[in-house]
Amino acid sequence: MKPNKITLEQSLLKNIFEYKDGNLMRKNKIAGSLHKSGYRQIKINNVIYPAHRLIWIFCNGSIDENMQIDHINGIKDDNRIENLRLVTAQQNCFNRSKLTAKGYTWNKNVKKWQASIWLNGKMNYLGLYSNEKDARNVYLEQSKIHHNEVQI
């Protein structure tokens, strides 16, 4: 789901909902429904909002329109406030690739390992390598430099 600019106030959300175990509750029932994307969504005044963004506002106040809410563990409907963090689009992309990619793949056309890394919304080519370990090490070096993180 594309992040929405949400103009709803924290006080309004607190009048409508209660927060319990990662869910906004209305009359002791979990508000909203699961979208086919895996994210929970909640309709308020005929507008559909991602639940994780409403929960962030409920607990922390407004969200800068240039920021996104990241699910730290990568589980799209785990909206516990301790699993949500405010990040830039690039930081959110880093977390997504950490969960789904190793930073290298087998290039069957040239029969070599190809390393690459996401930076500023673009895939950057890091080279072709005869063995998997070399491709992985190049990716890890670049990840430390650009993402300030160490991956196993």
C-alpha positions, 0 to 999 in steps of 0.5 A: 500500500502506498503511504497516505498523507493522514490528516486525522488528529491523534485526539480523534483516533483516541475518541474512536478507538482503543489500542490493544496488542497491535490493533485498533479496537472499536467496541471490543472488535478489531477495526478494519480488515486485511487487504490482499497485500497483507496489510490491515486497513481501516475505513474512517469517514469513507476513506481507507487508511493503513492501520499501521499508520493510524496506530503510529498516530494513535500512539505517537502523534502525526507523521511527517509526510516524507516519512514511512512506517516500517514493520521491523520484523517484516510481518505486514499485519504485526502492528504492535507499536514496538514493531513499528518505526518511523523511517525514510523511504530509503531506510524502509527499502534497506529493511525490505531487501535485508528480509528478501535478498542476500545482495547477490544472485546467480547470473545464468547468462554469464554463469557467474555470481552478480552482486548489487546493492540498493542506494537512493532508490536505484539498483547499483551493480557491484560486479560479477564473481566466479564464486559465491563467497566473493560476491557476498563479501563485496555486497557486505562491504558496501552494505556496511559503508552505505547502510551502516549495518552488518548482515550475516 
